[in-house]
Amino acid sequence: MIARARRQLGRVPRAGWLVFLVAFVNAAIWTAVIPPFQVPDETGHFAYAQYVAQTGKPPPEGPLVQFSPQEYTALANLFFFDVIGHNQERGVITPAEQSSLRASLATDPSPVGPGGMSSITNQPPLYYALAAIPYWLSPSHDILARLEFMRLLSAVLAGLTVLATFLFVREVFPSIPWAPTVGGLVVAFQPQFAFISSGVQGDSLLFFASAATFLALIRAYRHGLTRRRGVWIGLATAIGLLGKLTFVAFVPGIAVCLALIVWRSGRAGRRDAPVAPARTGPGVLTRRAAAIGAGIAAAVAAVPVAAYGALNATVWHRGGPTGGGFAGAATVAAPGQQAITLRDTLDYTWELVLPKLPFMNHAYFGYSPLRQVFFNGAIGRFGWLDYSFPARVYTLAQDAFVVLAVLALVGLWRSRRELLGVWPMAVGFAVMALGLVGAIGYIGIRYLMSTGVPFEQARYLFPLLPIYAVFVVLVSRAAPRRWAPALGAGLVILAMAHGLFAELLTISRYYG
């Protein structure tokens, strides 16, 4: 298995590794620009990872204190609670403030906390177990040094996400040599993606697992669902399920994709043939062999998830696969609140992306979440959602997107023959996207009703980044063939400028 993995890595084009490096370096630069704990929820993700690193197990259930004494000391002396939500505050910037911070940490407060529950502790521990590695590899036990080393793990995952996206686009457009580079680089420079990937954030592993799953599925469709490819699909799915519960929303779509692959098997040739017993002709995989591959994918995904569930319930006493103490803000109604019905959930989810229909019971939003939250958020809302671009930037971006959408439709028409070979997979990918939106709506209405605070953020759609990369390539394909690479290069330059503008905005926010 290891030897085969090495051979597969050896087949990655040099451009793919360069795109990986660009994405990693870009995210690593962001880790240096963003002050400690200023990525959303980084305090909780770090606390979870520190608890795993110090104790070797995920946090327990119970109404305990969330952070370690060391983290509380650092937050207090970073003026963290004064800075978030107040974009006029800068935090620690003067030499006297830095000296005070170093002196407070020199008192050596304990890095071992009680592991109190939060909205993060219900998540599986895979990302936090990985983050424990740079935590202990840090040459200094200073919390801020460890935080930076752990942030670099997220930067590596950003690079892997972009590499998987590069390879996904390569499978979608196999005859367009420039397409993977354009799609990968545009994702690499997407500022909100780079910003989230610069912090200790479990979403980083979710993004990678999602991109890897898209890649594994499209490869199985293109080349046949062999047992080995079934293992890769199962591994990508297991990483997603053990990385963040949100990935559960992809499972129905993955099942649809596997069913489509099995159905298609035996009907068309494959470029690289499986082993001889699985063939009925040169390069043709039988449905029975593909069904075995699908079963292997399901088993490889299910076994580690079942093992985690058993450990969670019996060894760590966290209450099962979704246990860990997320007290009901996103799952149960507040005291005295009427139960949320299926119709309520469906109405709310519909209104996340589409206008309210006359027969719907409630108008949950006085604005358009699709535009105000998801689109504008993807353009850029940074920090703990407390600073953003000037309003005219979002207006300009919305106008530009209309043009890009029209160009993408033209590009889709011009690419219709090439995409004809993979169009059924679009059905499975659409189910994955709908599942993700459904999960956001399911949690969002419960969170809103119990806390009064909106739940949605643009980053919750970033598991769909490979689809965004395909969109950009389709925009480029709208140009005549000889000019399409130039248009693609122009979109990459635009993405680079967008990212640079976001970094300058961030420097002004915290250090200006």
N, C-alpha and C positions, 0 to 999 in steps of 0.2 A: 504493500500500500504506500509506504514512504517513497520507494523507488518510483512508483507510478506518479506520485505527486510531484516528485522532482522533475520527471519528464514533462509533466503538464506545465510546470512553471517555466521550464526551458523553452516551451513553445510560445510563451507570451512575447509579443513583438517588443523590440527595444522602445518603441514609442509608448507602449503601455507602462513600462517601468519609468520612463521619463515623466509621464503624466502622474504616476504614483508619487514620484519625488516632488514634483511641483505642488501637488495637493498637500503632502506632508509638510513641506517647508512653509507653505502659506498658512496652514493651521498652526504650525509651531511659532510663526511670527505673531499670530493672534494671541498665543498663550503668554507672550511677553508683553503685549500691549494691554490686555485686560487685567486690571488689578485682581488680587486674590478674592475669590468667592463672589465675583460680580457676574458670573454666568448664571442664568436662572436655575434655582434649586441646587446650586453647587454645594452649598452648606450641607444639605441633607445627603447628597451623593457621597461627599467626602466622609461624612460621619459614618455612613454605612460601610464604606470601604475601609476606614480606619478601624472600625469594630471588627470586621472580618480579619484584617491584618494582625490585630493585636490578640484576638481570641481564637481564630480559626473556625468561626461559625458565624452565620448571619444573626442579626439582632433578634432578641426575643420579643414576644408579645408583652403588653403591659403598659400602664401609664407611667413610664419612666422618663428621665431627662434624655433628650435626643443626642446632645453633643457631649464630647469629652471635655474635661476641664481645660485641656490644652486648646481645643477649638474655641471654647467660650472666651478664653483669655485673648486669643488672636482676634476674634471678631470684635470684642470690646475695644481693643487698642488699635484696630483698623478703622474704628468709627463706622463699622459696617451698617448698623441699624440706623444711623443718621444719613448714610449715603444712599441706600437703596430707596427708590421712590422720590428722591429729592435731587434733581439734576443740577441744582445750584451748589451742592456739596461735592467736595473733591476727595475727601479721605486723607490718607497719610501722604503728604507731599513735602513737608519741610524737614530739614535735618533734625530739629528738635523732636518732631513727631516720630521720625524713624528711630531716633535714639530711645525714646520712650517705649516704642514697640519692641525693640531688641531687648531692652531691660526687662520688660514684662515676660517675654518668652524665656529669658535666662533664669527665671525663677523655677523653671522645669515643672510646669503643671503636668498632671498625669495625662497621657494619651489614651488611656483606657476609660471609656465612658460606659454608662449603663445600657446603652443601646435602646433608647426609648422609641416608641412607634411614631411614624410619620406617614405622609402620603407616599413615601419611597420605600419604606421597610417591608411593604408587601411584595416587592419585586423579587424575582429569583436572584441568586447571588453570583451568577457567572461573571458579569462585568466587574463586580466588586472583588471577586477572587482574583481576576486578572489585574485589577488596579493595585492589589496588595503586593504584586511583584515589584513595580517601580517604587512603591512605598518603602520596601525594605532595601531596594537597590540604591536608594538615595544615599550619597556619601555623607549627608548631614541628617541628623534626626530633628532638625528644625522643621516645624510644621509647614512653613512657607516653601522651604526647599523640597520637602516631600510632595507638597501640592503641585509644584511645577513639574516634577518628574512624573507624577500621575497624569497631569495634563498632556504630557507628551505621548502617553498611551492613546489618548483620544485622538491626537494628531496622526498617529500611526493608523488607527482605525479609519480616520478620514481618508488617508491615502489608499487604504485597501478598498474602501467604498468606491472611490473614484476609479481604481483599477478594475473592480468588478463591473462598474458602469461602462468603462471603456470596452471591456470584452463583451458585454451585453450588446452594445451598439454595433460591435463588429459582427455579431451573429445576426442582427436584424438587417444590416446593410453589408453583406459580405463582399459585394463588388465595388464598394466605394471606399477606397483606402484612407481618405482623409476624414471620414465620418466619425470613427471612434475617438480620434484625437480631439476633434471639435466638441463632441458631446462630453468627453471626459474633462476637458479643460474648463468648459463653461460651468460644469458642476463644481470643479475644484475651486473656482474663484467666486462661486455664489456666496455673498458675504454672510448671510444668516446661517448657512451651513457651516462655513468656516468659524463663525463666532461660537456656535453651539459646540463645535468640535474642538474648541480651544479650552474647554473646561472639563472638570471631572464630572462627567454627565453620562448616565446610562444610555441615553439616546444614541450615543456614538456607536455602540455595539448593535443597537437596533437598526441603524442605517446600514451598517455593513452586512448584517444578516439578511436584510431585505434585498439589497443589491445582489448578494451572492445567491439568493433564492431565485430572483429573476434570471440571473445568468444560468444557473443549473437547469432551470426549466426550459429555457429557450434552446440550450445545447441539447437537451434530451429530445426536444421536438425536432431539431434540425438533423441530428445524427443518430437518433435511436435511443430508447430508454434501456440501456444495458444495465447489468447488475452494478457495475462500477458507478455509472451515472446515477443510479438509484441511491447508492450510498452517499454521493455528493449532495443530492437533493435532501436526503434525510439529515445529513450533518448540518446543512444550512438552516433547515427548519428547526432542528434541535437547538442550534445556537440562538436563533431568534426567540424560541419559546423559553429558553433558560436565561435569555438576556433581558427581556421585558415582556410583561403580560400583553401589551398592545399587539404583539405579533400573533396572538390567537385569532385576531380578526382576519389574518391572511389564510388561515387553514382551509376554509371552504373554497377559496379561489385556487389554492394549491391542489386541492382534491379535484377540482374541475379541470385544471391543467393536466394532471396525471391521467384523468379519464380521456381527455382529448388525445393525449399522446398514445395511449393504449389503443384507442379507436383507430387512429391513423396508421398504426404499425401494421406492416404487411401490405400497405397500399402504395408505398413509394420507396424509392431507393434512398440510401444514406451515403454520405460521402466517406465515412470511415466505418467499416463493417465490424459487427461484433464477432465473437468467437463462433467457430463453425457450427456447433450444435444448435445455435439459435437462428440459423439462416434457413430461408426457403429459396433463396437466390442470391446473387452477388450484392452484398450490402443491404439486404432486406431483412428486417427484424420481424419475427412473428409476433402476433398479438399475445400469445402465451408467454413468450420471453419478455415482452414489454410489461405484461401484467406481473410477472415475477419481479421485474425491476421496480415497479410501483409498490409492490408489497414490501420489498426491501427498504424502499424510501420511508414507508410508513413505520416499519419496525425500528429502523435506525433513529427516527425522530421520537417514537413513543417510548423506547426503553429508557433513555436518560431522563425524560420528563417524568415517567413513572417512578424512577429511582429517586428523583428530587422530591416528588410528592410524598413518597414513603419516609424519606429522611426528615422532611419538614414536619410531618405529623408525629413521628415516633421518636426521633432522636433530638430534633431541635424544638419540638413541641410548639410549632408555629401555626398549626391548624390546617395543614394540607397545602396543595399546590399554590393556592392564592392567599395563603396565610401570611402573617408577619405583622399584623397590627394596624392595618389601614382601617381606622374606626369608621366609619360609615359615611364620611363626607361625600364620597362618590358612589356609595352603594345602597344606602338606606335613607329613608325619609327622616327629616328632623322631627322632634317631638311635636305632636299636634298637626303635622302636615299630612294632607291627604296623599294616599298612595299614588305613585306615578304609574299610569297605565301604559300598555303597549301603544295605544293611539297617541298618547302624549309624547312618547319617545319618538314615534315615527314622524309626528308633526314637527317636533323640534329638529330632528335630523334633516328633514326636508328643508326647513327654513335656514339651515346652516349654509346651503348652497343654492337654494332657489327661492323665489318670492312666495309668500304665503298665499294659499289658495282660499277661495271664499268659504268652503265648507270646513276649514280647519277651525278648531276650538279656540286657539290662542294665537296671539302675535307675540312670540317670545323675544323678538328683537325690534328695536326702534331704528335699526340701521341694517346694512347688508353685511353679514359676517363674511361672505365670500370675498367681498371687496375690501372691507375695513380691517378684517382680521387676517384672512389667509393671503390675499394678494398683497396688501400693504405690508403685512408682516414678513412676507417673503422678500419684498424689496428691502426691508430692514427695520426692525424694532429691537433695540439692543439693551444691554444691562438687564435689570429686572423689569424690563418693558418700560423704562423710565426715560429713554431718550431715543430720538429718531431723526430722520431727515426732515428738512423743511417741507411744508405741505405741498409746495409746487412740484417737488420731485415725484410725489405719488401721483399727482394729476398727470404729469408728463409720462410717467411709466404706464398709467392706464391707457392713455392715448396710443402710446407706442405698442402696447400689447395687442390692441385691436388690429393694428397693421401686421404685427407678427402672426397673429392668429389667421388672418387672411392668407398671408404667405405660406403658413403651414398647410392650409387646405390646398393651395396650389401645389406645394411640394408633395403632399399626399397623393394627389392625382398623378403627378409625374412619376411617383415611386410605386404606382399601383401594381405594376407587373412584378416588381421585385418583392413587394410585401405580400403578394398573393400566396407565397409559400408558407407564410407564418400567420396569416390573418386569423385562423381559429384560436391561436394563443391570445389574441387580443380579447377574446371572450373571457378566458380565464383571468387575464390581468385586470379586466374590468371588474370581475367579481372580487378580486383582491382589493381593488380601489374602493368599491362599494362597501366591502367589509370594514375597511379602515374608517371610512366616513361614518358607517353605522356605529362602530365602537366609540368614536369621538362623540357622536350624538348621545349614545347610551350613557356614557359617563358624564357628559356635559350637562344634561338636564338634571341629573341627580346632584351633581356638584352645585349647580346654580340654585336649586331649590333648597338645599341644606345650608348653603353658605351665603347666598346672595351675590356671589362673585362669579363672573364668567370664567369658564374653563378653557376655552379654545385658544390655541396659539398656532402660528403658521408652521412651526417645526413639527407639529403632529402629522403633517402631510409629507414630511421629508423621506419617509420610507418609499415614496414613489419617485425618488430622484432619477432612476433609470428612464422612467417615462418622460420626465422633463428633458433629459438628454436627447431622446428620440425626437421630441418636439423641436428642439433647436436644430437638429439635422434636417428635419422636414422644412423648416424655414429656409435653411441654406439651399435646399434642393429646388426652391421656387425659382431661383435664378437659372439662366441658361447653363448648360453643362460646363462650359469653359469658365464661367464666372462663379459657379457654386462654391468652389473652395475659397475664393476670395471673400464671398459673403460670409462663409463660415469663419474665416479668420477675423473678419470684422466683428462678428458676434463675440468671439473670444476676447478681442481687444476691448469691446464694450463691457464684458464681464470683468475684465481686469480693472478697468477704470471704476466700475461700480464698487468693486472690493476695496480699491485704494481710497475712494471717497469715504467708504464706511470706516476704514481704519483712521483716517484723518479726523472724522467725526468723533470717533472713540477717544483719540488722543486729546481732542479739544474738551470732551466731556470730563475726563478724569484728571488731566494735567494742564488744562488751559488756564 
